[in-house]
Amino acid sequence: MGTMTHTLEDYIAQAIPTLAEIPGFTALANADGQDYDALAAKYPNAVLALMIANNLFHHDREISEITQQAFFSIMDGMDIPSVRCQYDRRTDAYFQTHLWDN
């Protein structure tokens, strides 16, 4: 039996229908410059979803796991404010643990 490799493109392609349902996500993903800033202020849930989608494969394994858990929570239909709370709690714990690593 072979192994399956997932790329960012694979995950995003599968996720587009769900992500597109988040108000402002598509407009934000296609925006640039001032348009982005105005849309970001209007659609904070879309900002979080886009940030998570763009950071699925972080160079740090623990951050990748936190981000991927948030991504799949969104894909499973969890409301974005709950995902944000969970994501923030886990990233804060990560940074508190690794604050003095360097």
N, C-alpha and C positions, 0 to 999 in steps of 0.2 A: 504494500500500500504506500502511495506517495504522500508527500507532505504538501499542504496548500500554503502558499505565500500570499499574504494580504498586503496590498499597497494602499497608500492614501487614496489613489484614484478609485480602487475597488470599493473602499468604504464609502467614499463620497457618492459614487455612482449609485450604490444601493440606497443611500440615505437621501438623495435629492428629493424624492416625493414627500418624505416626512419633513425635511428641512424647509421645503417650499411652502408648507402649510403654516410656518411660523410667520406671523405678520411682519413684513419688512425685510425678511431674510433675502429674498431674491434681489430686491432693489439695493440692499446693502452690499450684497456680494458683487454686484455689477457697478457699484458707485466708485467715484474717485474724488479726491480733494475735498472741497467744501460740501459737495453733495453727500459724501460719506459722513462728515461731521454732523450735518443737519439730520440725516437719517438715523445716525447712531443715538442722538439725543431723543429722537422720537420712538425708536424701537430697541430698548435696552435688552430685551430677550433675544432679539436677532443678533445683537452684538455678541452676547455670550455664546450662542450657538455657532456663530461663524468663527469666533476665537477657538472654541473647542474643536471644531472641524479642521481648522488650520493647524492645530497642534497635536494631532493624534500620535505622531511619531516623534516625540521629543528625544533629545540625546540622553536624558536621564530616565532610567527605567521606571523609577517610582513616579515621576511626573507623568510619564506616558500612561502608567496604570491608572492614575487619578483622572487624567483627561479621557482615557478610553472608557472608564466607568461612567463618567458624566455623559459622554457621547451616546453610549448604549442606553443610558437612562432616558435621554431625550428620544431615542429611537423607539423605546418601549412605551412612550407616551407620558412619562412623568412630567408634571408641570415645571416650566423653566425656573420659577422662583425657588422651588424645592431643589432642583438640580444645582442652582447657583449656591444655595445654602450649603449643600453637601460638598460641592466642589471647593468653596471657600474654606470650609472647616478642614477638609483634608489637605489643601495646599498650605493653609496656615500651620497645621501640625507638621507637615513636611519641612517647612522653612524653620520652624522652631527647633526641630530635631537636627537640622543640618546647618544651622546658623553659623557655627564655628568650624565647619569642615575644612575651610581653606586656610 
